[in-house]
Amino acid sequence: MSDLQYHVDGDLVPADAATVSVRDRGFMYGDAVFETLRAYGGDVFRWDAHAERLAGSAAAISLDHGLSDDDLKRRVDETLAANDLDDAYVKLSVTRGVQPGKLTPSPDVDPTVVVQVKPLPRGGVGSGPIWDGPATLQTVKTRRIPDAALPSRAKTHNYLNGILARLELRVSDADEAVMLDGDGHLAEGATSNLFFVDEEALCTPSLDGPVLPGITRAAVLDIARDEGIPVREGAFTLDDLRGAREAFVTNTTWEVRPVATVDGIDVGGGPVTTLFQRLYDERVEAAHYGGDASPAGGADDGSDGELDGA
């Protein structure tokens, strides 16, 4: 990993030397937005959707960085090329930059842009997941921050809400936290979106609540529509999830990960989860590998999937 290069403010630099100013607002206040991306076959999966969400995050915190989507994509592509990476985790961050050390931001923005990468196994048909087995979920006391306090659709560097949720997992050693909203309804995982299957439909918490609009979440809903699978987005209880026929969680790096247990209660995967895994892989294969390759399983790079993207 030490020979990787990151993109920092327009320059490619060794990862060990990649730094930002201690006066950068992203460091001082978490005043920054980011996207977690996954590259397959040398290109980013669903770049347009990621770029749109990044722009929405910036607008939500009034960060007028003045950078075009093409400029940001060029920096990502340059970072992948410099590291000779076709399949990778990518984190693209845009901060409000270095400003005087006061809470109120200046309207004049000279943004700091950082692109970090990490190699991942090949995706698509026949590939192996980066996670080690189905996920175990644990409900936590930390509630999801309501929109009135911090826009849930803004993916910012202020990740303390998710960090506090993950800290609670130290007791159970679960893989992911189940976070509820202020009314006690299901919201999302610390870094993932929640799905479960009941007797009638594929269910997932609605974006009307404090739920990040995950890119993989949207891909799963697209697959469901194309396959004629009924979907119900709404307000659900913890008992709905615990009593589900099967469940899975999604994010950019995990893709579609089956759930084994919720609060120690067996849920397990099932045919619907398996179907979505297969169809997701087929879409990645078609979009990034030509659609006809069937590799023998992805190599294990030692990653535990502990990356910060939904």
Residue pairs with C-beta under 8 A, 6 or more apart in sequence:
1 15
1 118
2 14
2 15
2 16
3 14
3 15
4 14
4 15
4 83
4 117
4 118
5 12
5 13
5 14
5 15
5 79
5 82
5 83
6 12
6 13
6 14
6 15
6 18
6 79
6 114
6 115
6 116
6 117
7 75
7 76
7 78
7 79
7 82
7 113
7 114
7 115
8 18
8 19
8 20
8 112
8 113
8 114
8 115
9 112
9 113
9 114
10 75
10 113
12 78
12 79
12 82
15 116
18 114
18 116
20 26
20 27
20 95
20 112
20 114
21 27
21 98
21 112
22 28
23 98
23 99
23 101
24 95
24 97
24 98
24 112
25 31
25 32
25 95
25 96
25 97
25 98
25 99
25 105
26 32
26 93
26 95
26 96
26 112
26 157
27 95
28 101
29 103
29 158
30 156
30 157
30 158
30 159
30 160
31 61
31 63
31 95
31 96
31 105
31 156
31 157
32 63
32 93
32 94
32 95
32 96
32 112
32 156
32 157
33 54
33 57
33 58
33 61
33 63
33 93
33 94
33 154
33 155
33 156
33 157
34 54
34 57
34 91
34 92
34 93
34 94
34 155
34 156
34 157
35 50
35 51
35 53
35 54
35 91
35 92
35 155
35 309
36 89
36 90
36 91
36 251
36 252
36 253
36 307
36 308
36 309
36 310
37 44
37 45
37 47
37 50
37 76
37 89
37 90
37 91
37 92
37 252
37 309
38 44
38 45
38 88
38 89
38 90
38 120
38 123
38 252
38 253
38 309
39 45
39 80
39 85
39 86
39 87
39 88
39 89
39 90
39 117
40 86
40 87
40 122
40 123
40 124
40 284
40 287
40 288
40 289
41 86
41 87
41 122
41 124
41 288
41 289
42 80
42 85
42 86
42 288
43 77
43 288
44 50
44 73
44 76
44 90
45 215
45 252
45 284
45 287
45 288
46 215
46 218
46 219
47 73
48 69
49 215
49 218
50 92
50 215
51 69
51 72
51 73
53 153
53 155
53 213
53 215
54 72
54 92
54 94
54 155
55 69
56 153
56 154
57 153
57 154
57 155
57 156
58 64
58 65
58 94
60 151
60 153
60 154
61 151
61 154
61 156
62 105
63 94
63 96
63 109
63 111
64 109
65 94
65 96
65 109
65 111
66 109
66 111
67 94
67 111
67 113
72 92
72 94
72 113
75 92
75 113
75 115
76 90
76 92
76 115
79 90
79 115
79 116
79 117
80 86
80 88
80 90
80 117
83 117
83 119
85 117
85 119
86 122
87 119
87 120
87 121
87 122
87 123
88 117
88 118
88 119
88 120
89 117
89 118
89 119
89 120
89 253
89 307
89 309
90 115
90 116
90 117
91 114
91 115
91 116
91 117
91 307
91 308
91 309
92 113
92 114
92 115
93 112
93 113
93 114
93 115
93 116
93 157
94 111
94 112
94 113
95 111
95 112
95 113
95 114
95 157
96 105
96 109
96 111
96 112
97 109
97 110
97 111
97 112
98 110
98 112
99 105
99 106
100 106
118 303
118 307
119 301
120 130
120 253
120 301
120 303
121 127
121 128
121 130
121 298
121 299
121 300
121 301
122 289
122 295
122 298
122 299
123 255
123 281
123 284
123 285
123 288
123 298
124 281
124 282
124 284
124 285
124 288
124 289
124 293
124 295
125 281
125 282
125 284
125 285
125 289
125 293
125 294
125 295
126 281
126 293
126 294
126 295
126 296
126 297
127 281
127 295
127 297
127 298
128 297
128 298
128 299
128 300
129 254
129 255
129 257
129 298
129 305
130 253
130 254
130 298
130 301
130 303
130 304
130 305
131 175
131 254
131 257
131 304
131 305
132 304
132 305
133 260
134 257
134 258
134 259
134 260
134 268
134 269
135 174
135 175
135 176
135 248
135 249
135 254
135 257
135 258
135 259
135 260
136 172
136 173
136 174
136 175
136 176
136 259
136 260
136 261
137 174
137 175
137 176
137 177
137 178
137 189
137 241
137 247
137 249
137 259
137 261
137 262
137 263
138 168
138 169
138 172
138 174
138 176
138 177
138 178
138 262
138 263
139 177
139 178
139 180
139 238
139 262
139 263
140 165
140 168
140 169
140 177
140 178
140 179
141 168
142 161
142 164
142 165
142 168
142 177
142 179
143 179
143 180
143 181
143 182
143 187
144 152
144 161
144 179
144 180
144 181
144 182
144 187
144 188
144 209
144 210
144 211
145 152
145 161
145 210
146 152
146 181
146 182
146 210
147 210
150 156
150 158
150 161
152 209
152 210
152 211
152 212
153 207
153 212
153 213
155 212
155 310
159 308
161 179
162 177
162 190
162 191
162 308
163 190
165 177
165 179
165 190
166 177
166 190
168 177
169 175
169 176
169 177
176 189
176 190
176 191
176 192
176 249
177 189
177 190
178 186
178 189
178 194
178 238
178 241
178 262
178 263
179 187
179 188
179 189
179 190
180 186
180 187
180 238
181 187
181 209
181 210
183 235
184 237
184 238
185 205
185 209
185 235
185 236
185 237
186 194
186 205
186 235
186 236
186 237
186 238
186 240
186 241
187 205
187 209
187 210
187 211
188 194
188 205
188 210
188 211
188 212
188 310
189 249
189 251
189 310
191 251
191 307
191 308
191 309
191 310
192 214
192 249
192 250
192 251
192 254
192 257
192 310
193 204
193 205
193 211
193 212
193 214
193 216
193 217
193 249
193 250
193 251
193 310
194 204
194 205
194 241
194 247
194 249
195 202
195 203
195 204
195 217
195 220
195 247
195 248
195 249
195 250
196 202
196 203
196 204
196 236
196 240
196 241
196 244
196 245
196 246
196 247
196 248
196 259
196 267
197 203
197 244
197 245
197 246
197 247
197 270
197 272
197 273
198 240
198 243
198 244
198 245
199 245
200 230
200 232
201 229
201 230
201 231
201 232
202 224
202 229
202 230
202 231
202 232
202 272
203 231
203 232
203 233
203 234
203 236
203 240
203 244
204 217
204 221
204 231
204 232
204 233
205 211
205 233
205 234
205 235
205 236
206 233
206 234
206 235
207 213
207 233
208 235
209 235
212 310
214 250
214 251
214 252
214 310
215 252
215 310
216 250
216 251
216 252
216 254
216 255
216 256
216 280
216 310
217 250
217 310
219 280
219 283
220 250
220 256
220 276
220 280
221 231
223 229
223 276
223 279
223 280
223 283
224 230
224 231
224 276
225 231
227 275
227 279
229 272
238 263
241 247
241 262
241 267
242 262
242 263
242 265
242 267
244 262
244 267
245 270
245 272
246 258
246 259
246 267
246 268
246 269
246 270
246 271
246 272
246 273
247 258
247 259
247 262
247 267
247 273
248 256
248 257
248 258
248 259
248 269
248 273
248 276
249 257
249 259
250 256
250 257
250 310
251 307
251 309
251 310
252 307
252 309
252 310
253 305
253 307
253 309
254 305
255 277
255 280
255 281
256 273
256 276
256 277
256 280
257 305
258 268
258 269
258 273
258 277
259 267
259 268
259 269
260 266
260 267
260 268
260 269
261 267
285 291
285 292
285 293
